[in-house]
Amino acid sequence: MESIVITEFMDTDAVNALSEHFNVIYDKTLVNHQDKLLELVADCGAIIVRNKTQVRGSLLEAAGNLRVVGRLGVGLDNIDMEECRRRNISVIPATGANNISVAEYVMAGLLMLARGCYLNGAEVAAGGWPRERMVGGEICGKTLGLLGFGGIARDVARRAAACGMKVIAHDPFVPDEAPVWKEYGVPPVALDAMLAEADAISLHVPLNDRTRNLFNAERIAAMKPGAFLINTARGGIVDETALAEALRSGGLGGAMLDVFAAEPLPGGTALAGAPNCLLTPHIAGVTHESNRRVSAMIAEKVSAALKGEPA
């Protein structure tokens, strides 16, 4: 019976479904035990990972029988795609399965940053009544800029439009004449134009040589004064030090980050104590519901790939 190694958390029902047909080795802490992981992958036909497991170098060398990598998510920057292609290893992401979770996270971020009052419960409970200081703004009538216009960004666009926002987007890989722009009622714009016009910008692009440090000090300074920045894409796209400086100077009105250049964030990060800066530990795409969808999709597709069946 062929083996599947699962290195990070996965929905139990999906694990059980795989166990009916394969020898499944499931240990959600394996990602933290490299020696044990290298030993276990030596004979496996598939490995299922999230974003922490590095599928490259020593792991690929150790996994001589590896045929399939299942990714519980969509980002592939932790996987050496070129080497997997060279070794004829199929890489299967859970495309679309966590779109709703990320889109709802972005909308929650927009509302929290605009109102600026949701994290003051302790002060109110202690008898404080800072009504004037807690008066925030609305997102209705504001302009949202989307960097990237793939599936997640399109789900964000639908929700933002329903809240009365004007939505614009920049994506050099979607031609201006593509029908998707009219379908969603979103005009494509140049990046510089989006920076100048948008009251909030949400990032939806992969981390690669084109996007690394894309939001550096210069581009952050080019954003509309008082604008918000939301990053659910990948750390490394935003210069965190420059962002913190812009928040402290008042150049930006707020930021919500779910991803960082180094995860977990190291002590002494420039973002610590930055005003109106909301930080979460890479969970925008992880909800109870999305975990079930992502896990079920990957279980089905990995099983089909190992059996040589169409997914």
Secondary structure, 3 states (H helix, E strand, C coil): CCEEEECCCCCHHHHHHHHCCCEEEECCCHHHCHHHHHHHHHHCCEEEECCCCCECHHHHHHCCCCCEEEECCCCCCCECHHHHHHCCCEEEECCCCCHHHHHHHHHHHHHHHHHCCCCCHHHHHCCCCCCCCCCCCCCCCCEEEEECCCHHHHHHHHHHHHCCCEEEEECCCCCCCCCHHHHHCCCECCHHHHHHHCCEEEECCCCCCCCCCCECHHHHHHCCCCCEEEECCCCCCECHHHHHHHHHHCCCCEEEECCCCCCCCCCCCCCCCCCCEEECCCCCCCCHHHHHHHHHHHHHHHHHHHHCCCC
